[in-house]
Structures are given as C-alpha cells and as structure tokens.
C-alpha cells in the first residue's frame, strides 16, 4: 500500500485500535507539555540546578497522596505565607506581630522548621519568636536584635530550627516536660507531649514580634516553613527539587528530542537513499559505501566519546543522534527507489527532459511518504531512550530536567537503596509511556504500508 493516498491511509489508520491508542497517549503528552510551558514559570526551568531556589522544600520527601496508603499519618510539608498581622504602638514602642496558625494532625514529628523574613526598619529593633501549643503552654523560640541602622533599611534572613540559640532557649523551657529532652531537637520539643515523647496534635500559634522605636517598622515578607516528610504530587529529591516540576518539564524536552532527531534523520536518510538509488552506478556505489562506514560505527560508545570530549549540551547531543540515525533509513529508501525508478511515469519524465531533482521530489519521494511517517514514529523512542541512557551515565546536559537526568540524580544519591521509589518510578514510567505511544502509531502505519503485517 506504498502508493496509497493520504485519505486512504487515514481511513485505514482510524480502523486500527493500536494507532488510536497511540494518538490518545500522544495527545495527553502534548497537553502536559503545553501545561508545563504555559503554567510553570520558566524560572523553575532555568533554576533547576540552583539549590537556593528550592530551599523552602523538604529533602527527599514522598508524595502527599502516599499518606492514603500509610498506617501512620506522615507529616506533610507546610509553607505558610499569609500570617495574621497586628500592629500596636504607644509613644515609645511600636510592635508588629505576625501570627501563623498550624493545625498539626500527624503521627510523627516534623523534620525541621524555617522562618524566612525581610524587615524594613530604622534603629536596632528586637525580633522575638514564640509558640503557643494546643495545651496552652507558651515556649520562647528565639530573641535577637536586628543590625543597627540609622536610616531606613531592609534586612533579610532565614532562621533555622538547628540554630544553637533556638536549641538553648527551648532546652531551658523543656524543664517543664516530664521526660528527658537533652537530646531532642527543637521541633521535637515544640511538638511533643509533656509526659511522653510523642507528637501533640492540635492547633499551634507561632508569633513573630518586632519591637522598635519607630512606628514605620514593618515585616513586608514573612514565611514560616514546617518541614514535613511528604510534599507535592510526586515528592522531592535529595536537592529539595520538586519532582513534579521536573517530570512536567521533561515531557516537552523528551518530545523535542525524539521528534527533532527522528524527523531530521528520516528526511536525511530518505533523500540520501532515494538519490543514490535513482542515480545508480558509481554514484550509488560510493554513497552506499559511505553509508556502510557510518553504519559500522558503534553509536553509543561513539556518542559517549563525543559527549566527553566536545560537549554535553543537549543540542549537540541531538545533532550527534541525527548523524547516526539516518543510515538505516537510507538503505531502505534506496531499495524502494530502485523499484520506483523503473516505472513508466519515471521513464516518461526522463524522456521529457525533467531535472533529476524534480523527478526525485515529484515522482519518487511522494511514493515513500507513508514509509517515512512510519519511520518517524518508530524512531522517536530510540532517540528518547538514547538520550536517557547518556544522561543516566552522567553524560547528559545537567541544566535540563530531562527524565534521564532525574534518573541519573536518583542513582547518584542511592535512591533505590534508600527506598525512594517516587524518585525512580515516575521518570521510568514516563519514558516507557512516551515510547509506547510512538510504537503504537508506528506499528499501525507499518501495517498499512505492508498489508501482510495485518495478519
């Protein structure tokens, strides 16, 4: 059915359940790619390898939906950015108070807590942080004076629960507890019951108070982070990066790599093979010997050498994959060209004096388009898995969150040995699903081109 019209190919393709399944999966992948490009800020893509961009996230946290399958209720990571603000002042002292309410319902302690703020002030105001527990007990977390400033200035800082001053203050307050607390962390003291080292559930109120002499003092940015062990749709990795963001950005990258390599390879191989077959004789012999040389090169080891010695840029990698991807297409298209050029309409075009390029593009190449479409679809998974393999070996472009790069990071930090399945399974499943979509489409087109395959 190599000479079938596009309308006939479409009619046959619609009858193929495998082809329709492939189109549906591809449509979902395209939808995910559009969502990633439109709705996820490009800064998250550009700052993928910047640790400071992910400092607010927990380290190696599992997906939040995993709690539905857990016996214990694992603490979820909370980022509180909208405090209740109160202002009071008299003739001498002004007070700006930010209060964060936390409803703690979990069966384990949080990993840590972080307070991020920026204060605009003059003088040397006093910043205090305290918490009122569900049992009514008040604990003083820290108290510090901000740097002296004679004029209005802005000071930004992150305060971590591991700060020695916080642990010292809470250790003093922990004398109110009835169990040994000398080895407990700050978050354990704050969130534990007084009579046993178990989490105290209920509503906590964290208060941040800024005392100063100037009534214009304020805290324009205020964020309290309660570090949990579950975060987001797909969890986080060792560098605190949101894996859902990486998986979403990996979808358009995978489609770009697969389609760019396959389309370019098929076009190059198709034109090369058709021209060699049409010209024949010494031209055909010389071109096919060159094709054999490229075909004999071991692609993966050669790609590894090129990535190490020249560049591991994703665009350079795509170019290398194109170079090695066209040789098989050229052999098949040459053999098909040898058959087509003997047909009457090609001889008639020759007798009319048409140029070789016009005969090739007008009379031979259109006959090979169904085969070209099938080859494009079948070549996409090979390009995606090759990129994933190189990235997994550490030879990919680390500035791009491809699925292979995510798997490489998982292997580097021992995710499999540590049981961090949410870091390994999703990118592997996405690679398999993407490859399966194009295999379905390619096999459906192949069955149309070669009717014998329908059996």
C-alpha positions as CSV (number, residue, x, y, z in Angstrom):
1,X,0.0,0.0,0.0
2,X,3.0,2.3,-0.5
3,X,1.2,4.2,-3.2
4,X,-1.9,4.9,-1.1
5,X,-3.3,8.4,-0.9
6,X,-3.3,10.3,2.4
7,X,-7.1,9.8,2.6
8,X,-6.8,6.1,2.2
9,X,-4.1,6.0,4.9
10,X,-6.2,8.0,7.2
11,X,-9.2,5.6,6.7
12,X,-7.1,2.6,7.4
13,X,-5.4,4.2,10.4
14,X,-8.7,5.1,12.1
15,X,-9.7,1.4,11.9
16,X,-6.5,0.5,13.9
17,X,-7.2,0.3,17.7
18,X,-3.4,0.3,18.3
19,X,-3.0,3.5,16.3
20,X,-5.9,5.3,18.0
21,X,-4.4,4.3,21.4
22,X,-1.1,5.8,20.4
23,X,-2.7,9.0,19.2
24,X,-4.6,9.4,22.5
25,X,-1.4,8.9,24.6
26,X,0.4,11.4,22.4
27,X,-2.4,13.9,22.8
28,X,-2.1,13.6,26.6
29,X,1.7,14.1,26.4
30,X,1.2,17.2,24.2
31,X,-1.4,18.5,26.7
32,X,1.1,18.0,29.5
33,X,3.8,19.8,27.5
34,X,1.5,22.8,26.9
35,X,0.6,23.0,30.6
36,X,4.3,22.9,31.5
37,X,5.2,25.6,29.1
38,X,2.3,27.9,29.9
39,X,1.6,27.5,33.6
40,X,5.0,26.6,35.2
41,X,7.2,29.7,35.5
42,X,10.2,29.5,33.2
43,X,12.4,30.5,36.2
44,X,11.9,27.0,37.7
45,X,13.2,25.5,34.5
46,X,16.2,27.9,34.4
47,X,17.0,27.4,38.1
48,X,16.6,23.6,38.2
49,X,20.2,23.2,39.4
50,X,20.2,26.2,41.8
51,X,19.9,24.9,45.4
52,X,18.8,28.2,46.7
53,X,15.7,28.1,44.5
54,X,14.4,25.0,46.3
55,X,15.5,25.8,49.9
56,X,11.8,26.0,51.0
57,X,11.1,22.4,50.0
58,X,11.8,19.4,52.1
59,X,14.6,16.9,51.3
60,X,13.7,13.5,49.8
61,X,10.0,13.9,50.7
62,X,7.5,11.4,49.5
63,X,4.3,12.4,47.6
64,X,1.4,13.7,49.8
65,X,-1.0,11.1,48.4
66,X,1.2,8.3,49.8
67,X,-0.4,9.1,53.2
68,X,-3.6,7.4,52.0
69,X,-1.7,4.1,52.0
70,X,0.3,4.6,55.2
71,X,-0.6,3.2,58.6
72,X,0.9,6.3,60.3
73,X,-0.1,9.8,59.2
74,X,3.2,11.2,57.8
75,X,3.8,14.9,58.4
76,X,3.1,17.0,55.3
77,X,5.4,19.9,54.4
78,X,3.7,23.2,55.1
79,X,4.7,26.6,53.7
80,X,2.8,29.4,55.4
81,X,3.0,32.7,53.7
82,X,-0.1,34.6,54.9
83,X,0.2,35.5,58.6
84,X,-2.4,37.4,60.7
85,X,-0.8,40.8,61.1
86,X,-1.3,43.0,64.1
87,X,0.1,46.5,64.8
88,X,0.2,48.3,68.1
89,X,2.2,51.4,69.2
90,X,2.4,53.9,72.0
91,X,4.6,57.0,72.5
92,X,7.8,55.0,72.9
93,X,7.5,51.4,71.5
94,X,5.9,50.0,68.3
95,X,5.0,46.4,67.8
96,X,4.5,44.5,64.6
97,X,3.2,40.9,65.2
98,X,2.8,38.2,62.6
99,X,0.9,35.1,63.7
100,X,0.8,31.7,61.9
101,X,-1.7,29.1,62.8
102,X,-0.8,25.4,62.3
103,X,-3.2,22.5,62.7
104,X,-0.9,19.6,63.4
105,X,-2.6,16.2,63.0
106,X,0.3,13.9,62.2
107,X,1.7,10.8,64.0
108,X,5.3,11.9,63.7
109,X,7.4,15.0,64.3
110,X,8.3,17.4,61.5
111,X,11.9,17.3,60.1
112,X,12.6,21.0,61.0
113,X,11.2,24.5,60.7
114,X,12.5,27.6,59.0
115,X,11.4,31.2,59.3
116,X,12.2,33.5,56.3
117,X,11.6,37.2,56.6
118,X,12.6,40.6,55.5
119,X,12.2,43.6,57.9
120,X,12.2,47.3,57.0
121,X,13.2,49.4,59.9
122,X,15.5,52.0,61.4
123,X,17.4,51.7,64.7
124,X,18.0,48.2,66.2
125,X,14.6,46.6,66.7
126,X,14.1,43.4,68.7
127,X,12.8,40.3,66.9
128,X,11.2,37.6,69.0
129,X,9.5,34.3,68.1
130,X,7.3,32.1,70.3
131,X,4.7,29.4,70.0
132,X,1.5,28.7,71.9
133,X,0.9,24.9,72.0
134,X,-2.5,23.2,71.9
135,X,-2.2,22.6,75.7
136,X,-1.8,26.3,76.3
137,X,1.9,26.2,77.1
138,X,4.0,29.0,75.6
139,X,7.6,28.4,74.5
140,X,10.1,31.1,73.6
141,X,11.9,30.0,70.5
142,X,14.4,32.9,69.9
143,X,15.1,36.5,70.6
144,X,17.6,38.6,68.6
145,X,18.3,42.2,67.8
146,X,18.5,43.2,64.1
147,X,21.6,45.0,62.8
148,X,21.8,48.7,63.8
149,X,20.7,51.2,61.1
150,X,20.5,54.9,61.5
151,X,18.3,55.2,58.3
152,X,15.5,53.1,56.9
153,X,17.0,49.8,55.6
154,X,15.8,46.3,54.8
155,X,17.2,43.2,56.4
156,X,16.5,39.6,55.1
157,X,17.3,36.4,56.9
158,X,16.5,32.7,57.3
159,X,16.3,31.3,60.8
160,X,16.6,27.5,61.0
161,X,15.5,25.3,63.8
162,X,19.0,23.9,64.1
163,X,20.3,27.3,65.3
164,X,22.2,26.8,68.6
165,X,20.4,29.7,70.2
166,X,17.0,28.2,69.5
167,X,18.0,24.8,70.9
168,X,19.4,26.6,74.0
169,X,16.2,28.5,74.6
170,X,14.0,25.5,74.1
171,X,16.2,23.3,76.3
172,X,15.7,25.8,79.1
173,X,11.9,25.6,78.6
174,X,12.0,21.9,78.3
175,X,12.4,21.6,82.1
176,X,8.6,21.8,82.2
177,X,8.4,18.4,80.5
178,X,8.3,15.2,82.4
179,X,10.7,13.2,80.2
180,X,14.4,13.6,79.2
181,X,14.8,16.2,76.5
182,X,18.5,16.8,76.4
183,X,18.9,15.0,73.1
184,X,15.8,16.2,71.4
185,X,15.7,18.6,68.5
186,X,13.9,21.9,68.6
187,X,10.9,20.6,66.6
188,X,10.6,17.6,68.9
189,X,10.4,19.8,72.0
190,X,7.8,22.1,70.4
191,X,5.6,19.4,69.0
192,X,5.8,16.8,71.8
193,X,3.5,16.0,74.7
194,X,4.7,17.0,78.2
195,X,4.6,13.5,79.6
196,X,5.9,11.4,76.7
197,X,8.0,11.8,73.6
198,X,5.0,11.6,71.2
199,X,3.6,14.3,68.9
200,X,1.0,16.6,70.5
201,X,-1.8,17.1,68.0
202,X,-3.9,20.3,67.8
203,X,-3.6,24.0,66.8
204,X,-0.3,25.8,67.3
205,X,0.1,29.5,67.0
206,X,3.6,30.8,66.1
207,X,4.1,34.5,66.8
208,X,6.9,36.7,65.4
209,X,7.1,40.1,67.2
210,X,9.1,43.1,66.0
211,X,9.7,45.7,68.8
212,X,11.1,49.0,67.8
213,X,11.1,52.8,68.5
214,X,9.9,53.7,65.0
215,X,6.2,53.2,64.2
216,X,7.0,52.7,60.5
217,X,8.9,49.4,61.1
218,X,7.3,46.5,59.2
219,X,7.9,43.0,58.0
220,X,7.0,43.0,54.3
221,X,7.9,39.4,53.7
222,X,7.2,36.7,56.2
223,X,7.2,32.9,55.7
224,X,7.1,30.0,58.1
225,X,8.0,26.6,56.9
226,X,7.2,23.5,58.8
227,X,9.4,20.8,57.3
228,X,7.4,17.6,56.6
229,X,8.2,14.2,55.1
230,X,5.5,14.4,52.3
231,X,5.3,17.2,49.7
232,X,3.6,17.8,46.4
233,X,2.2,15.4,43.8
234,X,5.5,13.5,43.2
235,X,7.7,14.3,46.2
236,X,11.2,15.8,46.1
237,X,14.7,14.7,45.6
238,X,17.9,15.0,47.7
239,X,18.4,18.6,46.5
240,X,14.8,19.5,47.5
241,X,13.7,19.9,43.9
242,X,10.0,19.3,43.2
243,X,10.0,16.2,41.0
244,X,6.5,17.0,39.6
245,X,8.1,20.1,38.0
246,X,10.9,18.1,36.6
247,X,8.6,15.4,35.2
248,X,6.4,18.1,33.6
249,X,9.3,19.9,32.0
250,X,10.8,16.6,30.9
251,X,7.7,15.9,28.7
252,X,8.3,18.7,26.1
253,X,12.0,18.1,26.3
254,X,11.5,14.4,25.5
255,X,9.1,15.2,22.6
256,X,11.5,17.8,21.3
257,X,14.5,15.4,21.4
258,X,12.5,12.4,19.9
259,X,10.7,14.3,17.2
260,X,13.7,16.5,16.2
261,X,16.0,13.6,15.9
262,X,13.6,11.3,14.1
263,X,12.3,13.8,11.6
264,X,15.7,15.1,10.7
265,X,17.1,11.5,10.5
266,X,14.2,10.3,8.3
267,X,14.5,13.3,5.9
268,X,18.2,13.0,5.6
269,X,18.1,9.2,5.1
270,X,15.1,9.4,2.7
271,X,16.7,12.0,0.4
272,X,20.2,10.3,0.6
273,X,18.8,6.8,-0.2
274,X,16.5,7.9,-3.0
275,X,19.2,9.9,-4.7
276,X,21.7,7.1,-4.5
277,X,19.1,4.6,-5.8
278,X,18.0,6.9,-8.6
279,X,21.4,7.8,-9.9
280,X,22.8,4.2,-9.6
281,X,26.2,3.0,-10.9
282,X,29.3,4.7,-9.4
283,X,27.3,7.3,-7.5
284,X,25.2,4.7,-5.8
285,X,28.2,2.6,-5.0
286,X,30.2,5.5,-3.5
287,X,27.2,6.7,-1.5
288,X,26.4,3.3,-0.1
289,X,30.0,2.6,0.9
290,X,30.0,5.9,2.9
291,X,26.7,4.8,4.4
292,X,28.3,1.5,5.4
293,X,31.1,3.3,7.2
294,X,28.7,5.3,9.3
295,X,26.5,2.3,9.9
296,X,29.6,0.3,11.2
297,X,30.4,2.9,13.8
298,X,29.2,1.8,17.3
299,X,26.7,4.6,18.0
300,X,26.5,4.6,21.8
301,X,30.3,4.4,22.6
302,X,30.9,7.0,19.9
303,X,28.3,9.3,21.4
304,X,29.9,8.8,24.9
305,X,33.3,9.8,23.5
306,X,31.9,12.8,21.7
307,X,29.9,13.9,24.8
308,X,33.0,13.8,27.0
309,X,35.5,15.4,24.5
310,X,33.4,18.0,22.8
311,X,30.2,19.0,24.7
312,X,27.4,17.5,26.7
313,X,24.9,20.2,25.6
314,X,21.5,18.8,24.8
315,X,21.6,20.5,21.4
316,X,25.0,18.9,20.5
317,X,23.6,15.6,21.6
318,X,20.6,16.0,19.3
319,X,22.9,16.8,16.4
320,X,25.0,13.6,17.1
321,X,21.9,11.5,17.3
322,X,20.8,12.9,13.9
323,X,24.2,11.9,12.4
324,X,23.8,8.3,13.5
325,X,20.1,8.0,12.9
326,X,19.8,8.3,9.1
327,X,21.8,5.4,7.8
328,X,19.2,2.6,8.2
329,X,16.5,4.8,6.6
330,X,18.9,5.5,3.7
331,X,19.3,1.7,3.0
332,X,15.6,1.0,2.9
333,X,14.7,4.1,0.9
334,X,17.4,3.2,-1.7
335,X,16.0,-0.2,-2.3
336,X,12.5,1.3,-2.7
337,X,13.8,3.9,-5.0
338,X,15.4,1.2,-7.2
339,X,12.0,-0.3,-7.8
340,X,10.1,3.0,-8.3
341,X,12.6,4.4,-10.9
342,X,11.8,1.6,-13.3
343,X,8.1,2.6,-13.5
344,X,6.7,4.1,-16.7
345,X,5.9,7.6,-15.3
346,X,9.5,8.0,-14.2
347,X,10.8,7.0,-17.7
348,X,8.3,9.4,-19.2
349,X,9.6,12.2,-17.0
350,X,13.1,11.4,-18.1
351,X,12.1,11.5,-21.8
352,X,10.5,14.9,-21.3
353,X,13.8,16.2,-20.0
354,X,12.9,16.9,-16.4
355,X,15.7,17.5,-14.0
356,X,16.8,14.7,-11.6
357,X,15.9,16.8,-8.6
358,X,12.3,17.4,-9.9
359,X,11.9,13.7,-10.7
360,X,13.1,12.7,-7.2
361,X,11.0,15.2,-5.3
362,X,7.8,14.9,-7.5
363,X,7.6,11.3,-8.6
364,X,9.7,9.2,-6.2
365,X,9.7,10.8,-2.7
366,X,5.8,11.1,-2.5
367,X,5.6,7.3,-3.0
368,X,7.8,6.9,0.1
369,X,5.9,9.3,2.4
370,X,3.8,6.5,4.1
371,X,7.1,4.7,4.9
372,X,8.6,8.0,6.1
373,X,5.8,8.7,8.5
374,X,6.0,5.2,10.0
375,X,9.8,5.5,10.3
376,X,9.4,8.9,12.1
377,X,7.1,7.3,14.7
378,X,9.2,4.3,15.2
379,X,12.5,6.3,15.5
380,X,11.2,8.6,18.3
381,X,11.5,6.0,21.2
382,X,15.1,5.2,20.2
383,X,16.1,8.8,20.4
384,X,14.4,9.3,23.7
385,X,15.9,6.2,25.3
386,X,19.4,7.0,23.9
387,X,19.3,10.5,25.5
388,X,18.0,9.0,28.7
389,X,20.8,6.4,28.7
390,X,23.5,9.0,28.1
391,X,22.0,11.2,30.9
392,X,21.8,8.3,33.2
393,X,25.6,7.7,32.7
394,X,26.2,11.3,33.6
395,X,26.9,12.4,30.1
396,X,23.8,14.5,29.5
397,X,23.1,18.2,29.9
398,X,22.7,18.8,33.7
399,X,21.0,22.2,33.1
400,X,17.9,20.5,31.6
401,X,15.5,18.4,33.8
402,X,15.2,15.5,31.4
403,X,13.8,12.2,32.6
404,X,17.2,10.6,32.1
405,X,18.9,13.3,34.2
406,X,16.4,12.7,37.0
407,X,17.2,9.0,36.9
408,X,21.0,9.9,37.0
409,X,20.5,12.0,40.1
410,X,18.5,9.2,41.7
411,X,21.3,6.8,41.0
412,X,23.9,9.2,42.3
413,X,22.2,9.7,45.7
414,X,21.3,6.0,46.1
415,X,17.6,6.4,45.8
416,X,17.0,2.7,45.1
417,X,18.9,1.5,48.2
418,X,17.1,4.1,50.3
419,X,13.6,3.1,49.0
420,X,12.9,6.4,47.4
421,X,10.6,4.9,44.8
422,X,8.9,8.2,43.9
423,X,12.3,9.4,42.5
424,X,12.8,6.4,40.3
425,X,9.5,5.0,39.0
426,X,7.8,8.2,37.6
427,X,10.5,9.1,35.1
428,X,10.9,5.5,34.1
429,X,7.2,5.1,33.5
430,X,7.1,8.4,31.5
431,X,9.9,7.1,29.2
432,X,8.0,3.9,28.7
433,X,4.7,5.5,28.0
434,X,6.1,8.0,25.5
435,X,7.9,5.2,23.7
436,X,4.8,3.1,23.7
437,X,2.7,5.9,22.1
438,X,5.1,6.2,19.1
439,X,5.5,2.4,18.8
440,X,1.7,2.0,18.6
441,X,1.5,4.7,15.9
442,X,4.5,3.4,14.0
443,X,3.2,-0.2,14.0
444,X,-0.2,0.9,12.9
445,X,1.3,2.8,9.9
446,X,3.6,-0.1,9.2
447,X,0.6,-2.4,8.9
448,X,-1.0,0.0,6.4
449,X,2.2,0.2,4.3
450,X,2.8,-3.6,4.4
451,X,-0.7,-5.3,4.3
452,X,0.9,-8.7,5.0
453,X,1.6,-7.4,8.6
454,X,-2.1,-7.2,9.3
455,X,-2.2,-10.9,9.7
